[in-house]
């Protein structure tokens, strides 16, 4: 990045000015009151009259929405403070305090589903016939399904309480370690670098620096392998025990349900991903040619290629994203401008801040905030666009009731990847041959992560769940499973002696006790977004409104039904293969550009 270009930190003052602000303290008190109000309402008996029953159900839903919005607003704020400074003990204490305050709401959600299940036939009938409840049809149907996979209310209450000192505590330990662990970088000066800084060096043009950073990173993770293995064992052990009590056959069945996809859709997706592996190995071999090595190492995966890749300033990135979003939809462009102007984005990397990127929503303020670690590459530009895609999704839904705006990860990643695709396609339109090589390779690099690396993470997590049922795994066993998964997916595209056995420590997604298999939704999102973008190219500017309607549907339909609304059959392999075909075109073009450049050098 250009010297003097200052990266922004987000401004949260429109949410709450501090943990001691009257508004924050008021909302904490109000959360407790609202949760108790809902619990009291849920004790009311079912009326004999159908219309009165409909009014009772509406009362329950509205009270649940009010309390849930409060909880999400408060928890998102505390998490935003903590993730930008994991050493902030007050933020951690507030997270713990809010988890305690939200326990009655968790109990109320369980009782709500139980009460609805008492009169399941009536509830489904009301959802078909009552004008006010029709809009909640999906929510009510989903609640009845969830009721089949929950323990008795008192046991769910206990599980939620224990989770604070169980699964969630292990998750926070991984977060704290991964944001602060460091390794010696320069023995002469004693300089250290965090693993976040070391991972950023994977984008460096100098292979010697990439290799040095890779070795230092592995050493850093190795120094923390015992507490991290304990964390992963704790999270997965907790999840296995509770999921079995709730009646789930497997964590994968639960993950598919949470993603609102059928196992048929998931199987079709995974099958096509597996079939694409030879294509990605072709890409990796082409990249090795560009880099002038026999075979790529893991530390070459993110290496920039071509001579025309540029360093982006924050201001250039901002203007480019706003301009290209506006070309697709002026409303989307104006929204991005607002996010940049009003400091919704925290882009500065610093010690104590977590790595990666995310978007979080504040339902009371009807705003979003974006965390990233901007370092000036085109990848950084697309990361910002990706997170703004999430924020635009929330913007489109923000005026809907909370129960109609809660969408699964699969559809969340669709919106973000669609935004990324807009940026790439627009950049390619004016690119020179050298720039095109760099941009296409960058796109394939990302696709390789989302298809190949995600598949390796899927294989790893599936194996961990199977083995964790028999007992705890050692750090060495986790490393072995990860290497096996990487060998199975990357194959001869990578040097088998230079893989990343500690990727299980890197990825915080493994450490969510409530959301396992936080991986395949990314592949779903990319390939679904490619299908939507193909429609956008075909239909032109009119598709912007269609796209918003699709986003509005994501909170109240299954992924398959959202797909049908867009004209797609997600349970068959042909839809997913169409996305892979687009990637294949990119691989062929990369090889052609490479051949042309090599011929020109002879």
ZAZAKOL-148266 format. One line per field, with one value per residue (C-alpha): chain; residue number from 1; x, y, z. Coordinates in Angstrom, 2 decimals. Each point is the difference from the previous one (the first is absolute). Layout:
ZAZAKOL-148266
unit [A|...];
pos [NUM|...];
u [X|...];
v [Y|...];
w [Z|...];
***
This chain:
ZAZAKOL-148266
unit [A|A|A|A|A|A|A|A|A|A|A|A|A|A|A|A|A|A|A|A|A|A|A|A|A|A|A|A|A|A|A|A|A|A|A|A|A|A|A|A|A|A|A|A|A|A|A|A|A|A|A|A|A|A|A|A|A|A|A|A|A|A|A|A|A|A|A|A|A|A|A|A|A|A|A|A|A|A|A|A|A|A|A|A|A|A|A|A|A|A|A|A|A|A|A|A|A|A|A|A|A|A|A|A|A|A|A|A|A|A|A|A|A|A|A|A|A|A|A|A|A|A|A|A|A|A|A|A|A|A|A|A|A|A|A|A|A|A|A|A|A|A|A|A|A|A|A|A|A|A|A|A|A|A|A|A|A|A|A|A|A|A|A|A|A|A|A|A|A|A|A|A|A|A|A|A|A|A|A|A|A|A|A|A|A|A|A|A|A|A|A|A|A|A|A|A|A|A|A|A|A|A|A|A|A|A|A|A|A|A|A|A|A|A|A|A|A|A|A|A|A|A|A|A|A|A|A|A|A|A|A|A|A|A|A|A|A|A|A|A|A|A|A|A|A|A|A|A|A|A|A|A|A|A|A|A|A|A|A|A|A|A|A|A|A|A|A|A|A|A|A|A|A|A|A|A|A|A|A|A|A|A|A|A|A|A|A|A|A|A|A|A|A|A|A|A|A|A|A|A|A|A|A|A|A|A|A|A|A|A|A|A|A|A|A|A|A|A|A|A|A|A|A|A|A|A|A|A|A|A|A|A|A|A|A|A|A|A|A|A|A|A|A|A|A|A|A|A|A|A|A|A|A|A|A|A|A|A|A|A|A|A|A|A|A|A|A|A|A|A|A|A|A|A|A|A|A|A|A|A|A|A|A|A|A|A|A|A|A|A|A|A|A|A|A|A|A|A|A|A|A|A|A|A|A|A|A|A|A|A|A|A|A|A|A|A|A|A|A|A|A|A|A|A|A|A|A|A|A|A|A|A|A|A|A|A|A|A|A|A|A|A|A|A|A|A|A|A|A|A|A|A|A|A|A|A|A|A|A|A|A|A|A|A|A|A|A|A|A|A|A|A|A|A|A|A|A|A|A|A|A|A|A|A|A|A|A|A|A|A|A|A|A|A|A|A|A|A|A|A|A|A|A|A|A|A|A|A|A|A|A|A|A|A|A|A|A|A|A|A|A|A|A|A|A|A|A|A|A|A|A|A|A|A|A|A|A|A|A|A|A|A|A|A|A|A|A|A|A|A|A|A|A|A|A|A|A|A|A|A|A|A|A|A|A|A|A|A|A|A|A|A|A|A|A|A|A|A|A|A|A|A|A|A|A|A|A|A|A|A|A|A|A|A|A|A|A|A|A|A|A|A];
pos [1|2|3|4|5|6|7|8|9|10|11|12|13|14|15|16|17|18|19|20|21|22|23|24|25|26|27|28|29|30|31|32|33|34|35|36|37|38|39|40|41|42|43|44|45|46|47|48|49|50|51|52|53|54|55|56|57|58|59|60|61|62|63|64|65|66|67|68|69|70|71|72|73|74|75|76|77|78|79|80|81|82|83|84|85|86|87|88|89|90|91|92|93|94|95|96|97|98|99|100|101|102|103|104|105|106|107|108|109|110|111|112|113|114|115|116|117|118|119|120|121|122|123|124|125|126|127|128|129|130|131|132|133|134|135|136|137|138|139|140|141|142|143|144|145|146|147|148|149|150|151|152|153|154|155|156|157|158|159|160|161|162|163|164|165|166|167|168|169|170|171|172|173|174|175|176|177|178|179|180|181|182|183|184|185|186|187|188|189|190|191|192|193|194|195|196|197|198|199|200|201|202|203|204|205|206|207|208|209|210|211|212|213|214|215|216|217|218|219|220|221|222|223|224|225|226|227|228|229|230|231|232|233|234|235|236|237|238|239|240|241|242|243|244|245|246|247|248|249|250|251|252|253|254|255|256|257|258|259|260|261|262|263|264|265|266|267|268|269|270|271|272|273|274|275|276|277|278|279|280|281|282|283|284|285|286|287|288|289|290|291|292|293|294|295|296|297|298|299|300|301|302|303|304|305|306|307|308|309|310|311|312|313|314|315|316|317|318|319|320|321|322|323|324|325|326|327|328|329|330|331|332|333|334|335|336|337|338|339|340|341|342|343|344|345|346|347|348|349|350|351|352|353|354|355|356|357|358|359|360|361|362|363|364|365|366|367|368|369|370|371|372|373|374|375|376|377|378|379|380|381|382|383|384|385|386|387|388|389|390|391|392|393|394|395|396|397|398|399|400|401|402|403|404|405|406|407|408|409|410|411|412|413|414|415|416|417|418|419|420|421|422|423|424|425|426|427|428|429|430|431|432|433|434|435|436|437|438|439|440|441|442|443|444|445|446|447|448|449|450|451|452|453|454|455|456|457|458|459|460|461|462|463|464|465|466|467|468|469|470|471|472|473|474|475|476|477|478|479|480|481|482|483|484|485|486|487|488|489|490|491|492|493|494|495|496|497|498|499|500|501|502|503|504|505|506|507|508|509|510|511|512|513|514|515|516|517|518|519|520|521|522|523|524|525|526|527|528|529|530|531|532|533|534|535|536|537|538|539|540|541|542|543|544|545|546|547|548|549|550|551|552|553|554|555|556|557|558|559|560|561|562|563|564|565|566|567|568|569|570|571|572|573|574|575|576|577|578|579|580|581|582|583|584|585|586|587|588|589|590|591|592|593|594|595|596|597|598|599|600|601|602];
u [0.00|1.16|1.77|-2.22|-3.21|-1.74|-2.32|-3.31|-1.32|-3.73|-2.20|-2.50|-1.44|-3.31|-0.44|1.19|2.63|1.50|-0.80|-0.90|-2.34|-3.54|-1.41|2.14|-0.90|-3.67|-0.04|1.62|-2.78|-2.58|1.34|-0.60|-3.50|-0.92|1.23|-2.01|-3.05|0.22|0.38|-3.13|-1.96|0.99|-1.82|-3.35|-2.31|-1.20|-3.36|-2.87|-0.65|2.14|0.28|1.09|2.57|1.35|0.30|1.82|2.52|0.58|0.59|2.61|1.74|0.14|1.31|2.62|1.08|0.29|2.17|2.12|0.74|1.13|2.25|1.56|0.62|1.71|2.00|1.17|1.24|1.94|1.46|1.02|1.94|1.60|1.05|1.90|1.78|-0.06|1.94|-2.95|-1.14|-3.05|-1.25|0.49|-1.86|-2.85|-0.20|-0.30|-2.57|-2.12|0.15|-1.44|-2.69|-0.93|-0.48|-3.70|-0.45|1.55|-2.36|-2.92|0.90|-0.09|-3.34|-1.41|0.77|-1.42|-3.26|-0.37|0.58|-2.85|-2.42|2.05|-2.99|-1.70|3.19|0.51|-3.66|0.26|3.14|-2.03|-3.18|0.72|1.09|2.38|1.58|0.43|3.21|1.35|-0.74|3.65|0.96|-2.84|0.74|3.68|-0.86|-2.05|2.91|2.42|-2.34|0.73|3.72|0.07|0.11|-2.50|-0.01|1.81|2.77|0.34|0.25|2.79|1.82|-0.12|1.30|2.83|0.95|1.27|2.72|0.27|-0.15|-0.03|2.88|2.14|-0.88|1.14|3.28|0.79|-0.96|2.27|2.95|-0.29|-0.15|3.08|2.38|3.23|3.35|3.52|0.54|3.39|2.46|2.34|-2.53|-2.31|-2.93|-3.07|-2.98|-3.49|-1.38|-2.39|2.96|1.79|-3.01|-0.15|3.52|-1.39|-0.92|3.61|1.69|3.25|-0.19|2.75|-2.07|-3.11|1.89|1.53|-3.41|-1.54|2.63|-0.33|-3.78|0.16|2.39|-2.41|-2.95|2.17|0.77|-3.73|-1.10|-0.93|-2.52|-1.34|-0.50|-1.74|-2.25|-0.92|-0.60|-2.15|-2.12|-0.57|-0.54|-2.61|-1.75|-0.08|-1.52|-2.68|-0.86|-0.59|-2.25|-1.98|-0.51|2.29|1.41|3.17|1.54|-0.19|-3.77|-0.31|2.30|-2.04|-3.19|1.54|1.07|-3.58|1.07|-0.93|2.59|-0.70|1.12|3.07|0.95|-0.37|2.20|2.73|-0.01|0.57|2.72|1.78|-0.35|1.65|3.24|1.96|-0.91|1.43|3.15|0.43|-0.26|2.59|2.41|-0.47|0.70|3.18|1.13|-0.66|1.96|2.84|-0.19|-0.51|-2.99|-1.82|0.48|-2.81|1.70|-0.32|-3.81|-0.43|3.09|-0.73|0.80|0.65|1.88|-3.03|-1.55|-0.41|-0.15|-3.31|-0.44|-3.06|-1.35|0.44|-1.77|-2.86|-0.57|0.27|-2.52|-2.50|0.28|-0.42|-2.81|-1.77|0.31|-1.93|-2.49|0.18|-1.62|2.74|2.64|-1.56|-0.12|3.72|0.77|-1.93|1.95|3.34|-1.06|-1.41|2.84|-1.74|3.26|2.95|2.83|3.14|1.97|1.39|1.10|-2.90|-2.38|-1.14|1.00|-2.30|-3.14|-3.66|-3.18|-2.25|-3.49|-1.71|-3.76|-1.04|2.18|-0.71|3.69|2.94|3.71|2.86|3.30|2.91|3.80|0.75|3.50|-0.28|-0.38|-2.91|-0.97|-0.47|-2.23|-2.17|-0.13|-1.49|-2.46|-0.84|-0.86|-1.92|-2.03|-1.00|-0.84|-2.11|-1.89|-0.81|-0.94|-2.54|-1.53|0.32|-3.65|-1.33|-0.76|2.99|-1.54|-0.40|3.54|1.96|1.75|2.40|3.70|-0.50|-2.10|2.10|3.09|-1.94|-0.54|3.62|1.46|-2.35|1.43|3.54|-0.84|-1.26|3.37|2.06|-2.03|0.16|3.76|0.51|-1.77|2.84|2.94|3.09|1.31|2.40|-2.69|-2.44|2.45|0.30|-3.77|-0.97|2.62|-1.25|-3.54|1.13|2.03|-3.17|-2.03|2.66|-0.41|-3.79|-0.21|3.20|1.02|-3.62|-0.32|3.15|-1.49|-3.25|1.88|2.01|-3.04|-1.90|2.95|0.34|-3.64|0.35|3.14|-1.09|-2.92|2.58|2.09|2.20|2.53|3.59|1.49|1.92|-3.21|-1.61|3.05|-0.06|-3.68|0.56|2.89|-2.06|-2.84|2.36|1.64|-3.42|-1.08|3.09|1.60|3.01|-0.82|2.06|3.30|-1.09|2.90|-1.07|-3.65|-1.55|-0.67|-1.16|-2.87|-2.27|1.49|-0.29|-3.67|-2.29|-2.95|0.85|-0.50|-3.72|-1.91|-3.36|1.01|2.05|1.17|0.45|1.60|-2.18|-2.33|2.87|0.13|-3.79|0.10|2.62|-1.66|-3.49|1.33|1.50|-3.45|-1.54|2.74|-0.59|-3.62|1.13|2.11|-2.87|-2.75|1.96|-1.01|-3.47|1.58|0.91|-3.61|-0.31|3.16|-1.44|-3.17|2.11|1.90|-3.28|-1.15|3.06|-1.43|-3.20|0.74|2.24|3.05|-1.68|-3.04|2.21|1.74|-3.33|-0.91|3.20|-0.71|2.49|-0.31|2.49|-0.52|1.46|3.72|-0.46|-0.64|3.18|1.97|-0.94|1.93|3.01|-0.21|0.55|3.09|1.16|-0.20|2.27|2.54|0.10|0.47|2.76|1.85|-0.44|1.31|2.92|0.87|-0.13|2.24|2.50|0.09|0.64|3.04|1.67];
v [0.00|3.54|1.71|2.38|-1.80|-0.45|-2.95|0.58|-1.39|-0.37|2.39|-1.74|3.13|-0.28|-3.42|0.81|2.50|-2.33|-2.85|2.64|1.97|0.40|-1.51|-3.13|-0.48|0.67|-2.63|-2.55|0.57|-0.08|-3.33|-1.60|1.51|-1.06|-3.56|-0.32|1.53|-2.66|-2.77|1.24|0.19|-3.56|-1.24|1.05|-2.90|-0.56|1.69|-2.00|2.63|-0.20|3.77|0.41|-2.74|1.93|3.14|-1.97|-1.39|3.49|1.33|-2.69|0.67|3.78|-0.27|-2.49|2.37|2.95|-1.90|-1.59|3.37|1.38|-3.00|0.13|3.76|-0.29|-3.12|1.38|3.15|-1.86|-2.37|2.92|1.55|-3.30|-1.12|3.24|-0.40|-3.52|1.26|2.19|-1.66|2.24|-1.15|-3.63|0.60|1.62|-2.95|-2.31|2.29|0.11|-3.76|-0.24|2.55|-1.86|-3.36|0.67|0.88|-3.31|-1.72|1.95|-1.06|-3.65|0.43|1.91|-2.93|-2.41|1.96|0.23|-3.75|-0.61|1.17|-0.66|-0.63|3.19|2.03|-1.25|0.67|3.55|0.59|-0.89|1.92|2.94|3.08|1.24|-3.41|-0.93|1.99|-2.10|-3.32|-0.98|1.11|-2.02|-3.09|0.25|0.41|-3.20|-1.87|1.39|-1.18|-3.57|0.57|1.49|-1.36|0.74|3.74|-0.49|-2.00|2.57|2.66|-1.96|-0.58|3.70|0.90|-2.53|1.13|3.31|-1.77|-2.83|0.35|3.79|0.28|-2.34|2.06|3.22|-1.63|-0.80|3.55|1.52|-2.25|0.45|3.80|0.32|-2.94|1.05|-1.36|1.37|1.62|1.70|-1.57|2.95|2.53|-2.28|1.08|-2.20|-0.29|-1.22|-2.91|2.47|2.03|-3.16|-1.22|3.37|-0.68|-2.94|2.73|1.21|-0.18|-1.30|-3.78|-0.03|2.32|-2.13|-3.12|1.69|1.26|-3.46|-1.66|2.66|-0.35|-3.78|0.46|2.46|-2.38|-2.87|1.96|0.23|-3.41|-1.37|2.70|0.18|-3.77|0.18|2.72|-2.00|-3.15|2.01|1.59|-3.20|-2.11|2.44|0.10|-3.80|-0.49|2.66|-0.88|-3.64|1.07|2.08|-2.94|0.87|-3.00|1.91|3.45|0.07|-0.54|2.89|2.19|-0.66|0.89|3.20|0.88|-0.60|-2.53|-3.63|-2.75|-0.56|3.56|-0.38|-3.31|1.52|2.94|-2.15|-2.40|2.83|1.50|-3.37|-0.32|3.42|-0.93|-0.94|3.42|1.80|-2.11|1.21|3.55|-0.62|-1.47|3.07|2.19|-1.97|0.77|3.70|-0.06|-1.98|-2.93|-3.72|-0.14|2.48|-0.13|0.95|3.38|0.61|-0.20|3.73|1.18|2.86|-0.66|2.17|3.25|2.23|-0.62|3.27|1.22|1.64|2.88|0.05|2.98|-1.76|-3.09|2.08|1.85|-3.16|-1.94|2.86|0.54|-3.68|-0.67|3.08|-1.34|-3.11|1.78|3.72|-0.83|-2.51|2.57|2.68|-2.48|-0.77|3.74|0.39|-2.84|1.58|3.54|-0.80|-2.25|-3.34|-1.79|-0.86|-0.70|0.62|-3.08|0.25|-2.13|-1.47|0.23|-3.33|-1.04|-0.51|1.96|0.03|2.07|0.46|1.44|2.23|-0.47|2.88|2.53|-1.71|0.26|-2.31|0.10|-1.65|-1.27|-0.77|0.30|1.99|-0.40|1.52|-3.03|-0.55|-2.81|2.65|1.97|-3.03|-0.81|3.41|-0.52|-3.45|1.39|2.89|-2.65|-1.38|3.52|0.67|-3.23|1.32|3.39|-1.59|-1.92|2.57|1.09|-3.56|-1.58|-1.88|-3.42|0.75|1.34|-2.91|-1.78|-2.99|0.11|-1.53|2.95|2.52|-1.08|0.29|3.74|0.65|-2.02|1.72|3.35|-1.31|-1.22|3.46|1.48|-2.61|0.08|3.78|-0.01|-2.49|2.27|2.51|-2.26|-0.33|-3.48|0.08|1.33|-2.59|-2.77|1.32|0.48|-3.38|-1.76|1.87|-1.12|-3.60|0.27|0.99|-2.73|-2.52|1.01|-0.14|-3.33|-1.94|1.33|0.06|-3.64|-0.84|1.72|-1.90|-3.32|0.94|0.96|-3.12|-2.13|1.95|-0.55|-3.72|-0.37|2.37|-2.30|-2.58|2.42|3.10|0.53|1.08|2.98|-2.48|-1.80|3.27|0.82|-3.45|0.27|3.43|-1.18|-2.98|2.33|2.35|-2.88|-1.33|3.33|1.84|-3.26|0.52|3.70|0.64|-1.29|-2.69|0.95|3.63|-0.07|1.80|-2.53|2.74|1.31|-1.42|2.57|2.87|-0.25|1.30|-1.60|-3.35|1.46|0.81|-2.42|0.93|0.07|-2.92|-0.38|3.74|-0.70|-1.40|3.06|2.00|-2.35|0.11|3.79|0.31|-2.34|1.38|3.54|-0.98|-1.17|3.31|2.00|-1.88|1.16|3.56|0.04|-1.40|2.29|3.21|2.85|-1.44|-2.84|2.34|0.02|-3.75|-0.47|2.02|-2.10|-3.16|1.44|0.88|-3.60|-1.46|0.58|-1.94|-2.91|-3.02|0.33|-2.29|2.30|3.07|-1.87|-0.75|3.69|0.69|-2.84|-2.53|-3.66|-0.34|-3.72|-0.99|0.07|1.90|3.34|-0.28|-1.20|3.20|1.94|-2.30|0.50|3.73|-0.81|-2.33|2.87|1.98|-2.84|-0.34|3.75|0.03|-2.79|1.84|3.29|-1.84|-1.73|3.34|1.69|-2.87|0.09|3.74|-0.52|-2.47];
w [0.00|-0.69|2.84|1.90|-0.93|3.33|0.41|1.75|3.24|0.34|1.93|2.26|1.62|-1.88|1.62|3.53|1.10|2.62|2.37|2.60|-2.30|1.35|-3.22|0.34|3.65|-0.78|-2.73|2.29|2.53|-2.76|-1.31|3.39|0.14|-3.53|0.50|3.21|-1.70|-2.72|2.58|1.77|-3.25|-0.87|3.11|-1.42|-0.93|-3.55|-0.62|-1.43|-2.65|-3.16|-0.43|3.62|-0.54|-2.98|2.12|2.71|-2.49|-1.41|3.52|0.62|-3.31|0.45|3.56|-1.16|-2.79|2.40|2.46|-2.74|-1.61|3.35|0.65|-3.47|0.21|3.38|-0.82|-3.36|1.71|2.70|-2.57|-2.24|2.89|0.95|-3.50|-0.61|3.37|1.45|3.02|1.02|3.22|0.30|-3.40|0.98|3.25|-1.92|-2.36|3.00|1.62|-3.17|-0.35|3.51|-0.78|-3.19|1.73|0.72|-3.68|-1.01|2.42|-1.44|-3.55|1.07|1.78|-2.99|-2.29|2.57|0.31|-3.78|-0.29|2.47|-2.69|-3.12|-2.26|1.16|-0.45|-3.56|-0.79|1.34|-2.07|-3.11|0.80|2.32|-1.94|2.73|0.54|-3.68|-0.17|2.89|-1.65|-0.47|3.52|1.55|-2.08|0.90|3.70|-0.11|-1.59|2.57|2.75|-1.12|0.60|3.45|3.49|2.71|0.85|3.32|-1.71|-2.78|2.70|1.67|-3.29|-0.87|3.45|-0.14|-3.50|1.40|1.96|-2.51|-3.78|-0.14|2.50|-2.10|-3.07|1.68|1.03|-3.63|-0.98|2.66|-0.88|-3.76|0.28|2.20|-0.56|-1.67|-1.17|-0.18|-3.39|0.26|2.47|-0.37|1.26|1.93|-2.19|0.26|-2.30|0.84|-1.98|-1.63|-1.27|-1.06|-1.96|-1.75|-1.26|-1.99|-2.54|-0.28|-3.41|1.48|0.33|2.60|2.21|-0.52|0.98|3.03|1.12|-0.52|2.17|2.70|-0.07|0.41|2.91|1.63|-0.32|1.23|3.16|0.72|-1.23|3.45|1.00|-3.56|-0.14|3.38|-1.43|-3.08|2.05|2.38|-2.71|-1.98|3.11|1.28|-3.40|-0.35|3.44|-0.37|-3.61|0.95|2.85|-2.47|-2.33|-2.89|-1.86|-0.83|0.12|-3.80|0.02|2.43|-2.12|-3.15|1.87|1.37|-3.54|-1.19|-2.58|-0.46|0.21|-3.70|-0.74|2.22|-1.61|-3.48|1.00|1.58|-2.96|-2.49|2.21|0.05|-3.76|-0.46|1.79|-3.17|-1.44|3.02|-0.12|-3.58|1.30|2.74|-2.53|-2.19|3.01|0.71|-3.56|0.55|3.26|-1.58|2.42|-0.56|2.30|2.21|3.74|2.36|0.43|-3.76|-0.03|0.58|-1.87|-2.43|-3.65|-3.01|-0.17|-0.19|3.40|1.83|3.54|0.83|2.36|2.20|-1.94|-3.35|1.34|1.35|-3.27|-2.11|2.10|0.10|-3.75|-0.95|2.45|-1.40|-3.54|1.06|2.29|0.93|3.34|0.79|-0.95|2.21|2.85|-0.37|-0.06|3.26|1.61|-0.96|0.91|3.42|1.17|-0.08|-0.88|2.27|-2.45|2.05|1.05|3.52|2.91|1.92|-2.95|-1.41|-3.50|-2.96|-0.68|0.94|-0.18|3.02|0.17|2.57|-0.39|2.28|-1.79|-3.35|-0.83|-0.65|0.75|-1.87|1.39|-2.32|-0.07|-3.14|-1.46|-3.46|-2.27|-2.37|2.39|2.65|-2.35|-0.70|3.72|0.71|-2.87|1.40|3.43|-1.54|-1.83|3.41|1.19|-3.12|0.69|3.47|-1.41|-2.34|2.92|2.78|0.03|0.25|3.38|1.40|-0.49|-3.72|-0.42|1.52|-2.86|0.02|-0.81|-3.43|-1.14|1.92|-1.93|-3.25|0.51|0.93|-2.87|-2.47|1.12|-0.46|-3.49|-1.01|0.97|-1.84|-3.21|-0.14|0.61|-2.84|-2.51|-0.09|0.86|-2.19|-0.82|2.94|2.32|-1.27|0.83|3.54|0.48|-1.44|2.06|3.06|-0.73|-0.41|3.19|1.85|-1.72|0.96|3.62|-0.15|-1.83|0.74|3.39|1.22|-1.07|1.97|3.05|-0.53|-0.15|3.10|2.06|-1.03|1.15|3.26|0.92|-0.67|2.11|2.77|0.79|1.14|2.06|-0.03|-2.77|0.50|-1.86|-2.13|-0.97|-1.02|-2.13|-1.59|-0.90|-1.49|-2.17|-1.18|-0.97|-1.86|-1.86|-1.02|-1.46|-1.23|-1.21|-2.23|-0.28|3.15|1.35|2.52|2.27|0.20|1.11|2.99|2.77|2.43|-2.12|2.72|2.37|-2.49|-0.90|2.73|-1.83|1.60|3.45|-0.15|2.25|-1.54|-3.67|-1.30|-3.60|-0.38|-3.38|-2.80|0.10|-1.55|-3.00|-0.22|0.08|-2.71|-2.48|0.71|-0.44|-3.35|-1.09|1.06|-1.70|-3.25|0.19|0.75|-3.17|-2.04|1.33|0.51|2.34|0.62|2.00|2.87|1.21|-0.51|2.06|2.87|-0.05|0.18|2.98|1.71|-0.41|1.75|3.49|-0.59|-2.34|-0.38|-2.21|-2.53|-0.17|-0.37|-2.80|-1.68|0.19|-1.95|-2.44|1.43|1.08|2.85|0.60|-3.36|-0.89|-3.28|1.72|2.07|-3.03|-1.83|2.63|-0.41|-3.77|0.53|2.06|-2.77|-2.49|2.31|0.24|-3.79|-0.40|2.62|-1.82|-3.32|1.43|1.56|-3.28|-1.85|2.54|-0.06|-3.80|0.10|2.21|-2.39];
***
